[in-house]
Amino acid sequence: MENNRDDISEKKYSTWTHFAFNMTMIMLPATYGMFSTQFFWFYETEILLPVIFISLAQIIFIVWDAFNDPLIGYLSDRPNKFTRKYGRRFPFIMIMSIPTMLSLILLFTPPTVNAQTNPWPIFIWILIILAIHEFGYTSVSLVRALYPEKYRSDKERKKNSGISIITYNIGLFLGFVIPFGFIVVGDQPSYWIAATILMVPCLIFFLLGIPAIREDKEMIERNLQAKREPFFATLKSALKRKNFIALAIVSISTQAFAACIMGSINYWVNFVLVVPGDIQLDVIIMIVWLLMVLASMPFWLFLSHRIGNKKLQLIALIATICSIIPFIFARDLISALISISIIGFTTGGTTFIRYPIFGDLIDEVTILDKKRQEGVYQGVFVFFDRIGILLQPIIFAVVHILTNFDPESTTQTSLAQQGIIAAATWIPGIVIVIAGLIFWKVYDLTLEKTLVNKNKLKELGL
């Protein structure tokens, strides 16, 4: 069966092309890495902005995101003089790459006012910069929409997915280690300096990868011939696809889990773990996590060839849920490293399966719609991703208020410490359990069905 899937082959690409393709997106996990680990911590403990304002900014941001992500996908699907020459995605990706990187730096340069007595200028600043950053972030993420268009065979998709784990974790590594390495707690300018240093390798990787994301003549012609529906009609159609909704809910849960874990590292290291003061444990934890994600890749790749994408997604979700147990009880250096290693290995599975299973979904909706509209579906999917990420500050705000977390204190009560652990593990873990059950009951793209869909795509010339 697997051989037949590989035989549905179109164009084969070099390993360098696969790497270069994914290198353009290194800025996405890099900016996400710094945002998820430093943003809430920076504004709560450095700027002393009340948590209710941080969460309110994120909620408003979700409303903007609801229109921003699908709209960019729709605009990139519409033909014009630029798309006829350069393709649908390439112009958006190129134009918005610099604002994506620059806005991260600006996010850590808020107005110099007293955030406790006059929070509104900082609150408005956050909203403006986040809106700019999200517009750019989503535009660059259109590289993902090129994935099912460019890599049409299952073999090429899995090869690209395997490589994407490497480049994705390079981005996360940069986004974690550089900020933790250059930021000095209590020194506010060190945050934007770290962000500036972080963006240098991101820019270099992006420039090196540009040739791989150019759309060839065949892709441009095929997309120009496709018919387009009005934006809201396409959005409504996307939200009616049961497999799309099931996968989007899974994405919300895994993104929420990852964001909560990453956003908790500063709190966990400074207020829960008992370790020698001369050990930079936050950097060590991030490195161990990422190394375990990479070490898990051969295992998940081996498993995917034998059980199919749906079963692999379920196994990865179950493994992730189980991985939170050691984390809950970790208090010293050894137990912390063991628990984060387990989490790294299991989250490697949810990271690996993202692109292949999204490709299966796009194949199905392309057959149903009789046209390729990866941009709109990618935009909607990124929106659900961001909901998962944005659950983190909401969870943190509620937990910190209920447990009386004191951002100006160097120590926390036992209740506040338990709140830190809850926000990092079992609260987002409950979200994964719910998402996994929905996915198991609703999602029906089995290994056999995806093979049939690929044959139909070939017959339709899509």
ABEGO torsion letter per residue (X at the ends): XAAAAAABBBBBBBAAAAAAAAAAAAAAAAAAAAAAAAAAAAAAAAAGBBAAAAAAAAAAAAAAAAAAAAAAAAAAABBBAAAAAAEAAAAAAAAAAAAAAAAAAAAABBBBBBAAABAAAAAAAAAAAAAAAAAAAAAAAAAAAAAAAABABAAAAAAAAAAAAAAAAAAAAAAAAAAAAABBBGBAAAAAAAAAAAAAAAAAAAAAAAAAABBBAAAAAAAAABBBBBAAAAAAAAAABAAAAAAAAAAAAAAAAAAAAAAAAAAAAAAABBBBAABBAAAAAAAAAAAAAAAAAAAAAAAAAAAEAAAAAAAAAAAAAAAAAAAAABABAAAAAAAAAAAAAAAAAAAAAAAAAAAAAAAAAAAAAGBBBAAAAAAAAAAAAAAAAAAAAAAAAAAAAAAGBBAABABBBAAAAAAAAAAABAAAAAAAAAAAAAAAAABABBAAAAAAAAAAAAAAGX
